[in-house]
């Protein structure tokens, strides 16, 4: 179980594309157009990860939005939940409290690390690079911070040394298969973060594409996410959301 505290530089990750499969087998790229309830997403991820570990399913990236909600990780502190405005779900991942909601692009990452170097530190570095490259394509400079959660944007307009988090990166690994992933703030209602201390960090803020003056749609961001993902992890192939789990996503949502 890992959160993005594993961010120090790793020389092995910088020499060649360690995270790409040697067989170049494509990852299924799945997009849900309707908001997905968190319990449905969690069960779908767990089912797909187990199927991948058993050799019964392909790797997948799942892009979606959630209704407004908070999730708690294994390190969540009760005092960091400031409001019961939205439902709170146990995420089953590392880390503390975070927010998901409309206008935020969530990308759940179900990858087989037995085919991608078996290096969790390298995985997290690759996920960070994926986000940073996506931001750069939109003229936003995202940066890593050792020992601090998320991808960060400097905010000199708010004061010296001020930074805002624009993306969270949290994964869990079971039998060398990943699930959970990234959440990238495109145009969410940032006031919704007021109900938590995001990731336990109280002295910095949160931001979004919109807050930084970049007005883009989720489909536009998705296109760049896909290109940046392929740079770090290899090829993708489009797949329907109904194939995410054997019972069918729509039948669970209905």
N, C-alpha and C positions, 0 to 999 in steps of 0.2 A: 504494500500500500504506500503510495508516494504522492506527495504534493510538490509544488515547484520550488521548494527550498533547495533541491539538488541542482543548483545553477552554476557552480564554479566551472571554469574552463576545463575542457577535457581534450588533450592533444589528439587522442585517438579519433575523436569526432571531427577533427579538422583536417584529417588526411584521407581524402576520398569520401565517397558517400556511403558511410557505414550502415546507414539506415535503409538503403535500397535493397530489395530482394535480388539475389544473384540470378534468379530465373525470370525476372522482370514481369512476374505475374501481376496483373492489375488489381487494384483495390476498388471495390464497388463504391460508387459515389451516389449517395442517397439523400434526397431532399424532401422533407415534409412541408407541405404548403400551409397546413392548418396547425395551430398550437397543439402541442402534445402534452397531456397531463404527466406530471413528473413520475408517479408510480408506474405508468405505462412505459415510459422511457427507460426507467431503471430495470424493469423486468425484461424488456426487449434487449437491452444491452447485456444483461447477465446471460440470457438465453443464447444470444449470438456469440458471446465470448466463449461460452462452454462448447458450442457447436464448432467454433474455429479450433479450439484446443483438441477436440475429438477428430479433427480432419473432415468435418461434415458440412462446413460452410466456408465461404470466402471472407477475406478481410473486408472491412467496411468503414467508411466515413459517413456519419449521419448528421446532416445539417437540419436544424429545427429551431423553433421558438417554443418557450413555455409560457403558460399563464403566469401572472406575478406570484412569486413564491420565494421563500428562503430555504437554503439547504445548510445542514450542519455536518461538519466532518468530525473525525475522531478526536480532534484537539479543540473543539468548540468550547468556549467558556460561557456559562449561563449569563454572566453579566454583559456579554457582548450582543445579546438579543434584546433590543431596546423597545420593540413593539410587537404586538400580535396582529398587526394589520393584515398580514398575509400568512397563508399556511407555512408551516416549517416541516421539512422532511429530512430524515436521516439519510445522508447520501451514501454512506458506506465507503467513503474515500477518506484520505488524510486531509488535514487542513482544518479550517475553522468555518465561520459563517460566510456565505456568499448569497448573492441575489441573482435570480433569473426572471426574465419577463419579456414582454413584447418589445421589439426593436433591438434586441440583443441576439446576435447570431451565436448559437451554441453548436459546437461541432464535436460530436462524440466519436472517439477514435478507438476502433477495434482492430488491433494489429497483432500479428503473430511474431513475437520477438525471437522465436527460435529461427526465423528466417531473416532477422534484421539485427544480428549482432549480439543479442542477449545482454544488452548494456542499457540499464535504466537511466543512468546519468546522461548517456548519449541521446536516448529518446527524448528526455525533457529538454535538452539543448536543441534538438531538432524541432520540437513543438514551439519553443520560443522563437527559433529562427523563422519558422513558418509564419507566426504572427507578425514578427518584425518586418519581414519582407512584404507581407500584405499591407501593413501600415505605410511602408516606404512608397509603395505604388500609388498611394493616395496622399503623398507629401506630408506624412506624419512620421516623426522620428521616434520610434519606440526603442526602449533600452532595457537590458537586464539589470538587476540589482542583486548582488550576492546576499543570500540570507533573507531576502524579502520577496514576498509573494507577488507574482504577476509580471506583466510587461508595463513599463512606466513611460510617461511623457513628462518632460520638464515643463514647468509652468512659471517662468520668471514674471509673468504678468500678475501672479498671485503673491509674489514675494521671493526673496532669496532662498534657494534650496528647496522650494516647493515643487512637488511632483504629484501627478495624478495617475491612478491606475486605469488603464484602458482595457486590459484583458487579464483574465485569470486562467491559470493552467493547472489542472489537477487530474491525476490519473491513478487508477488502481491496476495492479498487475496480478493475475491469477493464472497459474500454470503457463506463465510466460505470454499470456495474451492480455492486452490492455483493454480497459474501458474507462468511462468518463472522458475528459478531454479538455477543450478550451471553451471559454465564453468571451466574446468580443463585443464591446459596446459600440453599436452603430448609431442608433437613435432611441435608446430607452429613456424612460422618465427617470432621471437621475435622483429625483427626490425619493424614489422608492428605496434607495440605499440608506435613508435616514433611520430605518428600523433596525439596523444592525451596525456593528463595528466591522466593516468589511475585512475579512481575513485577519481580524484582531489588530489592525493597524489604524490607530486613531489620529495620528499626526499628519496624515496625507489624505488626499481626496480621490475622487473618481471622475472620469471624463468619458467622452464618446467622440465619434466622428463628428456628429452634429455640434456638440459643445465646442469643438475645435474649428468649426466653420466649414467642415467637409460634408456637404449634403449629398449623400449617395443612398441608393436603394439596397436592400438586402440582396437581390439578384446580382447587382453590380459587384458587391463585395464577394458574393459566392464565386463569381467568375475568377476574381483575383486570388481568392483562397485556393481554388483548384490549381491554378498555375503555380502558385507558390508551394503548395503541397507536393506537386509532382517534382519540383526542383529538389526537394529534400528527401522524398520517400519513394519516388518512382511513379509509374503510370497509374491512371484511374480509368474506370469504365462506368458509365451511367447505369443505374439500376433502379427499379421501382421500389417505393417504400413498402409495398405489400410483401416483398420478399425478405424483409428484415428478420422476421421470425416466422416459424412454420405456421402459426395460427393466423397470421395476417394482422398487420397493425390496425387497419380500419375496424376489424371485428372487435378489437380490444377497446378502441376509443368509443365506439358506438354505444 
